[in-house]
């Protein structure tokens, strides 16, 4: 067989097209579900989901019950300070689980989609917050937990200020504190490190064993030379941190008196405790809730050195706290006896005291009264005495104050002034006429001209004053230099008579301690502007620092004293920064130079006034300043006969008048040898209040002495409230206790931590009850 176009036979393959169309276009039967069967199918699906949810809830509750039982038996615990964080985290976790369960229920029941999304979002947020709070609690650096027998590093900080001598129920607060400290030491776990500290500076070290620590607590004594509890707590924290033991505890045993803490260190204490959260702090109150006390304030002596005919004048304040009634206040003076004091049969024998004055005072609760004592007829020498409240109360340390004074001849002052220069202002400032006439002036003055200076034996004078000096001969300047170098005092009041060219000679500049350059004119006036009142001549003005009216006494002219030597110091500047008063230490003496005079006159025809320091109305600051300058230069102000506990007592020891070796008798200890250096006797160990006595020999027995007192503020019994203590130390940063039972509770809780056992058992009961409830509900009517 033949084909013309055999290739066209392939077109027969197109039969696939109708076949394919036939298959694609073939109609299929349409299935229809019977409505009743569709409802049954949906119901079946819903029932399956509901059963699955029930089974899941029961599974979760049964698993939770098992987990809670295991946790409760394991008794987990956390630091008490973080317990609230863990509880909060647990509440958030339970809330997240509940929100998740509701979201699952909403999904099962095919509720609105936004409800499911909202519940799921709430669950996620609560879960995230729970993990966040839990992580912060874990990373909080809390104290190490363990059992009560884990060794600890314990620092017992005991307030041993004199205020702790307050008696209640026949026991002082310090005795109660010492007994409590011994009990605390006995309660510490084996192998613990323990240190007993008090408020004295430098105290504090871990004891070698418990016996040594207990002995230290037993030997505690009150001291007048103590630091604040704030600074002592800082030292206690550093000591505790130095231990290698993981758990660290500090016990502060105090009477909660406000005066024990330094308000200026409040923020530092908060920062210290916040940055050392691993150190547990316990404040133990051994004070009296409402202390009763009648106290004597600080003594105010008009003068420590008196002239032969002078009178001793002292003021003090008697105040009452929670007490009322009449009290007798006595002033007693010791009789002069050069053979006493002495130690006889182990006891300190002191001169007998004689009652010299008595005052009666009537006090109501919370009131005070000022008393003034005046005693005359005192013999030359040092006199020591006491002012005391006759009837004792619960706190005796503030019922008496001690004092010491010295009666001596008036100091001789040589006043050198050119003719025509008034010396009235300086002589009346240091030796007023009424006092001179009655023999009560502390100085006797002699006025001469510069020409007479060479003929004077300066060693016979305690001080020399140059008033508006003109240029002197080199021999006169050398005479003054030798006098100062050997211990004399020189006051120079520069005025119009000075000549810069003559006062710039090396001999003069070495004496004054600076270079006199030029004169400053201030028509509007400049004023004295002390930057510090720490120098002894400014001590009387210290309490009035903010109210001294320097601006009422302008200075119109003054000299410039420049290029001060290293041994010179500007004590008082002007408002323009230039020195007004300069002190220059030279050898054993000193020179004080005032760059403006106090010798001007306001009479008609007089030269222009350089200043109004002495001529202004009520010019008391100038007279006080000049008087204190001369006291300082004459050496009568260099001895400090009345000091506070902890302060150094300084006595002048001119070798021409006093011995350089003494026996020192303190109120408590055995006598000890002390020695003067550089013409001064310095006694630094003044921890106990009382009269300190010195016996020496200088062509015969010589007795000297000084008095040491407690600051009145140190025995202020005003207590902190709990809220104030929270503000001071930080709320929840310390534990507070008043007795041993409270200490056991808070310390035990801290060492073991706060347990979750009660909470876990409660949760276990709830989970078991819910499981039983749901089981009985889900399988009601079914045979199990």
ChimeraX attribute file (.defattr): number of C-alpha atoms within 10 A of each C-alpha:
attribute: neighborCount
match mode: 1-to-1
recipient: residues
	/A:1	2
	/A:2	5
	/A:3	8
	/A:4	6
	/A:5	7
	/A:6	8
	/A:7	8
	/A:8	9
	/A:9	9
	/A:10	8
	/A:11	8
	/A:12	8
	/A:13	8
	/A:14	9
	/A:15	9
	/A:16	10
	/A:17	10
	/A:18	10
	/A:19	10
	/A:20	11
	/A:21	10
	/A:22	11
	/A:23	10
	/A:24	9
	/A:25	8
	/A:26	9
	/A:27	8
	/A:28	6
	/A:29	6
	/A:30	5
	/A:31	6
	/A:32	6
	/A:33	7
	/A:34	8
	/A:35	9
	/A:36	8
	/A:37	10
	/A:38	11
	/A:39	10
	/A:40	11
	/A:41	12
	/A:42	11
	/A:43	12
	/A:44	12
	/A:45	11
	/A:46	15
	/A:47	13
	/A:48	13
	/A:49	16
	/A:50	15
	/A:51	13
	/A:52	13
	/A:53	16
	/A:54	16
	/A:55	15
	/A:56	12
	/A:57	17
	/A:58	19
	/A:59	13
	/A:60	14
	/A:61	21
	/A:62	17
	/A:63	13
	/A:64	17
	/A:65	23
	/A:66	15
	/A:67	14
	/A:68	21
	/A:69	18
	/A:70	13
	/A:71	16
	/A:72	20
	/A:73	12
	/A:74	11
	/A:75	14
	/A:76	14
	/A:77	16
	/A:78	24
	/A:79	21
	/A:80	21
	/A:81	17
	/A:82	18
	/A:83	17
	/A:84	14
	/A:85	18
	/A:86	21
	/A:87	16
	/A:88	15
	/A:89	23
	/A:90	17
	/A:91	14
	/A:92	21
	/A:93	20
	/A:94	16
	/A:95	18
	/A:96	24
	/A:97	16
	/A:98	15
	/A:99	23
	/A:100	21
	/A:101	17
	/A:102	17
	/A:103	23
	/A:104	16
	/A:105	16
	/A:106	19
	/A:107	16
	/A:108	17
	/A:109	12
	/A:110	12
	/A:111	12
	/A:112	10
	/A:113	11
	/A:114	10
	/A:115	15
	/A:116	21
	/A:117	14
	/A:118	13
	/A:119	20
	/A:120	20
	/A:121	16
	/A:122	18
	/A:123	24
	/A:124	17
	/A:125	15
	/A:126	22
	/A:127	21
	/A:128	16
	/A:129	17
	/A:130	23
	/A:131	15
	/A:132	13
	/A:133	18
	/A:134	19
	/A:135	14
	/A:136	13
	/A:137	20
	/A:138	14
	/A:139	9
	/A:140	12
	/A:141	11
	/A:142	18
	/A:143	23
	/A:144	17
	/A:145	19
	/A:146	16
	/A:147	13
	/A:148	17
	/A:149	14
	/A:150	18
	/A:151	18
	/A:152	23
	/A:153	25
	/A:154	27
	/A:155	26
	/A:156	24
	/A:157	26
	/A:158	26
	/A:159	31
	/A:160	26
	/A:161	24
	/A:162	24
	/A:163	27
	/A:164	27
	/A:165	20
	/A:166	25
	/A:167	21
	/A:168	15
	/A:169	7
	/A:170	8
	/A:171	12
	/A:172	19
	/A:173	26
	/A:174	29
	/A:175	21
	/A:176	16
	/A:177	27
	/A:178	25
	/A:179	14
	/A:180	19
	/A:181	24
	/A:182	20
	/A:183	13
	/A:184	18
	/A:185	22
	/A:186	13
	/A:187	12
	/A:188	19
	/A:189	15
	/A:190	12
	/A:191	14
	/A:192	18
	/A:193	25
	/A:194	27
	/A:195	27
	/A:196	27
	/A:197	28
	/A:198	27
	/A:199	26
	/A:200	20
	/A:201	14
	/A:202	11
	/A:203	14
	/A:204	19
	/A:205	16
	/A:206	20
	/A:207	16
	/A:208	11
	/A:209	13
	/A:210	20
	/A:211	13
	/A:212	15
	/A:213	23
	/A:214	22
	/A:215	14
	/A:216	17
	/A:217	25
	/A:218	16
	/A:219	10
	/A:220	18
	/A:221	16
	/A:222	19
	/A:223	22
	/A:224	23
	/A:225	21
	/A:226	21
	/A:227	19
	/A:228	18
	/A:229	25
	/A:230	21
	/A:231	16
	/A:232	25
	/A:233	24
	/A:234	14
	/A:235	19
	/A:236	28
	/A:237	20
	/A:238	13
	/A:239	19
	/A:240	25
	/A:241	18
	/A:242	12
	/A:243	16
	/A:244	11
	/A:245	16
	/A:246	15
	/A:247	22
	/A:248	25
	/A:249	23
	/A:250	23
	/A:251	25
	/A:252	26
	/A:253	27
	/A:254	22
	/A:255	26
	/A:256	24
	/A:257	20
	/A:258	18
	/A:259	18
	/A:260	24
	/A:261	18
	/A:262	14
	/A:263	13
	/A:264	9
	/A:265	14
	/A:266	16
	/A:267	12
	/A:268	14
	/A:269	20
	/A:270	16
	/A:271	12
	/A:272	16
	/A:273	20
	/A:274	14
	/A:275	10
	/A:276	15
	/A:277	16
	/A:278	18
	/A:279	24
	/A:280	23
	/A:281	22
	/A:282	20
	/A:283	20
	/A:284	23
	/A:285	19
	/A:286	21
	/A:287	24
	/A:288	16
	/A:289	11
	/A:290	11
	/A:291	17
	/A:292	20
	/A:293	24
	/A:294	27
	/A:295	24
	/A:296	25
	/A:297	21
	/A:298	20
	/A:299	20
	/A:300	13
	/A:301	18
	/A:302	12
	/A:303	15
	/A:304	19
	/A:305	25
	/A:306	23
	/A:307	20
	/A:308	21
	/A:309	21
	/A:310	21
	/A:311	18
	/A:312	20
	/A:313	15
	/A:314	18
	/A:315	15
	/A:316	18
	/A:317	16
	/A:318	22
	/A:319	21
	/A:320	20
	/A:321	20
	/A:322	13
	/A:323	16
	/A:324	17
	/A:325	11
	/A:326	11
	/A:327	17
	/A:328	13
	/A:329	20
	/A:330	18
	/A:331	23
	/A:332	18
	/A:333	21
	/A:334	17
	/A:335	14
	/A:336	17
	/A:337	13
	/A:338	15
	/A:339	12
	/A:340	18
	/A:341	19
	/A:342	16
	/A:343	13
	/A:344	8
	/A:345	7
	/A:346	8
	/A:347	10
	/A:348	17
	/A:349	12
	/A:350	16
	/A:351	16
	/A:352	12
	/A:353	15
	/A:354	12
	/A:355	13
	/A:356	15
	/A:357	14
	/A:358	16
	/A:359	13
	/A:360	11
	/A:361	17
	/A:362	14
	/A:363	18
	/A:364	14
	/A:365	15
	/A:366	12
	/A:367	15
	/A:368	19
	/A:369	13
	/A:370	12
	/A:371	14
	/A:372	13
	/A:373	18
	/A:374	12
	/A:375	14
	/A:376	12
	/A:377	10
	/A:378	18
	/A:379	14
	/A:380	15
	/A:381	17
	/A:382	22
	/A:383	20
	/A:384	25
	/A:385	23
	/A:386	19
	/A:387	23
	/A:388	21
	/A:389	24
	/A:390	13
	/A:391	12
	/A:392	15
	/A:393	17
	/A:394	18
	/A:395	22
	/A:396	19
	/A:397	20
	/A:398	27
	/A:399	21
	/A:400	24
	/A:401	26
	/A:402	25
	/A:403	25
	/A:404	24
	/A:405	23
	/A:406	25
	/A:407	21
	/A:408	19
	/A:409	19
	/A:410	22
	/A:411	21
	/A:412	17
	/A:413	25
	/A:414	22
	/A:415	21
	/A:416	23
	/A:417	22
	/A:418	17
	/A:419	9
	/A:420	7
	/A:421	17
	/A:422	16
	/A:423	19
	/A:424	12
	/A:425	19
	/A:426	22
	/A:427	20
	/A:428	16
	/A:429	19
	/A:430	25
	/A:431	21
	/A:432	18
	/A:433	14
	/A:434	11
	/A:435	16
	/A:436	17
	/A:437	10
	/A:438	10
	/A:439	18
	/A:440	20
	/A:441	22
	/A:442	27
	/A:443	25
	/A:444	18
	/A:445	22
	/A:446	13
	/A:447	14
	/A:448	15
	/A:449	14
	/A:450	19
	/A:451	13
	/A:452	10
	/A:453	17
	/A:454	14
	/A:455	7
	/A:456	12
	/A:457	10
	/A:458	19
	/A:459	13
	/A:460	12
	/A:461	19
	/A:462	22
	/A:463	29
	/A:464	26
	/A:465	24
	/A:466	20
	/A:467	24
	/A:468	25
	/A:469	22
	/A:470	18
	/A:471	17
	/A:472	16
	/A:473	13
	/A:474	12
	/A:475	11
	/A:476	15
	/A:477	16
	/A:478	15
	/A:479	16
	/A:480	21
	/A:481	23
	/A:482	18
	/A:483	24
	/A:484	25
	/A:485	17
	/A:486	14
	/A:487	22
	/A:488	26
	/A:489	29
	/A:490	29
	/A:491	22
	/A:492	22
	/A:493	20
	/A:494	23
	/A:495	24
	/A:496	18
	/A:497	14
	/A:498	18
	/A:499	17
	/A:500	16
	/A:501	11
	/A:502	14
	/A:503	19
	/A:504	15
	/A:505	13
	/A:506	12
	/A:507	14
	/A:508	21
	/A:509	18
	/A:510	16
	/A:511	23
	/A:512	28
	/A:513	26
	/A:514	25
	/A:515	20
	/A:516	25
	/A:517	16
	/A:518	14
	/A:519	18
	/A:520	12
	/A:521	14
	/A:522	14
	/A:523	11
	/A:524	8
	/A:525	16
	/A:526	21
	/A:527	20
	/A:528	22
	/A:529	17
	/A:530	17
	/A:531	12
	/A:532	11
	/A:533	16
	/A:534	10
	/A:535	10
	/A:536	15
	/A:537	21
	/A:538	19
	/A:539	14
	/A:540	14
	/A:541	16
	/A:542	16
	/A:543	11
	/A:544	10
	/A:545	15
	/A:546	8
	/A:547	9
	/A:548	13
	/A:549	15
	/A:550	16
	/A:551	13
	/A:552	14
	/A:553	22
	/A:554	19
	/A:555	24
	/A:556	19
	/A:557	22
	/A:558	25
	/A:559	23
	/A:560	19
	/A:561	24
	/A:562	15
	/A:563	13
	/A:564	20
	/A:565	15
	/A:566	10
	/A:567	12
	/A:568	19
	/A:569	17
	/A:570	18
	/A:571	22
	/A:572	22
	/A:573	17
	/A:574	17
	/A:575	16
	/A:576	11
	/A:577	11
	/A:578	18
	/A:579	24
	/A:580	24
	/A:581	21
	/A:582	23
	/A:583	21
	/A:584	23
	/A:585	22
	/A:586	23
	/A:587	14
	/A:588	14
	/A:589	21
	/A:590	28
	/A:591	26
	/A:592	27
	/A:593	27
	/A:594	23
	/A:595	22
	/A:596	25
	/A:597	26
	/A:598	26
	/A:599	24
	/A:600	25
	/A:601	18
	/A:602	11
	/A:603	7
	/A:604	6
	/A:605	7
	/A:606	9
	/A:607	11
	/A:608	12
	/A:609	16
	/A:610	23
	/A:611	22
	/A:612	21
	/A:613	25
	/A:614	21
	/A:615	17
	/A:616	13
	/A:617	10
	/A:618	13
	/A:619	16
	/A:620	14
	/A:621	17
	/A:622	21
	/A:623	19
	/A:624	16
	/A:625	18
	/A:626	19
	/A:627	20
	/A:628	21
	/A:629	20
	/A:630	27
	/A:631	23
	/A:632	19
	/A:633	26
	/A:634	24
	/A:635	20
	/A:636	22
	/A:637	20
	/A:638	16
	/A:639	20
	/A:640	19
	/A:641	24
	/A:642	23
	/A:643	21
	/A:644	20
	/A:645	23
	/A:646	20
	/A:647	16
	/A:648	17
	/A:649	23
	/A:650	19
	/A:651	22
	/A:652	19
	/A:653	22
	/A:654	16
	/A:655	13
	/A:656	8
	/A:657	10
	/A:658	17
	/A:659	19
	/A:660	19
	/A:661	18
	/A:662	21
	/A:663	19
	/A:664	22
	/A:665	22
	/A:666	22
	/A:667	17
	/A:668	12
	/A:669	10
	/A:670	13
	/A:671	19
	/A:672	11
	/A:673	11
	/A:674	16
	/A:675	16
	/A:676	20
	/A:677	11
	/A:678	11
	/A:679	18
	/A:680	17
	/A:681	21
	/A:682	18
	/A:683	17
	/A:684	12
	/A:685	13
	/A:686	23
	/A:687	21
	/A:688	22
	/A:689	26
	/A:690	23
	/A:691	22
	/A:692	23
	/A:693	22
	/A:694	21
	/A:695	22
	/A:696	19
	/A:697	15
	/A:698	13
	/A:699	9
	/A:700	7
	/A:701	13
	/A:702	19
	/A:703	20
	/A:704	22
	/A:705	23
	/A:706	27
	/A:707	25
	/A:708	28
	/A:709	26
	/A:710	26
	/A:711	18
	/A:712	16
	/A:713	13
	/A:714	17
	/A:715	24
	/A:716	17
	/A:717	24
	/A:718	15
	/A:719	19
	/A:720	15
	/A:721	12
	/A:722	12
	/A:723	10
	/A:724	13
	/A:725	17
	/A:726	14
	/A:727	12
	/A:728	18
	/A:729	21
	/A:730	18
	/A:731	14
	/A:732	10
	/A:733	16
	/A:734	19
	/A:735	17
	/A:736	18
	/A:737	18
	/A:738	13
	/A:739	12
	/A:740	12
	/A:741	10
	/A:742	14
	/A:743	19
	/A:744	14
	/A:745	11
	/A:746	16
	/A:747	19
	/A:748	14
	/A:749	19
	/A:750	22
	/A:751	23
	/A:752	20
	/A:753	24
	/A:754	20
	/A:755	17
	/A:756	19
	/A:757	18
	/A:758	11
	/A:759	13
	/A:760	21
	/A:761	17
	/A:762	14
	/A:763	17
	/A:764	22
	/A:765	15
	/A:766	14
	/A:767	21
	/A:768	17
	/A:769	14
	/A:770	17
	/A:771	20
	/A:772	15
	/A:773	11
	/A:774	17
	/A:775	15
	/A:776	12
	/A:777	10
	/A:778	14
	/A:779	11
	/A:780	10
	/A:781	8
	/A:782	7
	/A:783	5
	/A:784	5
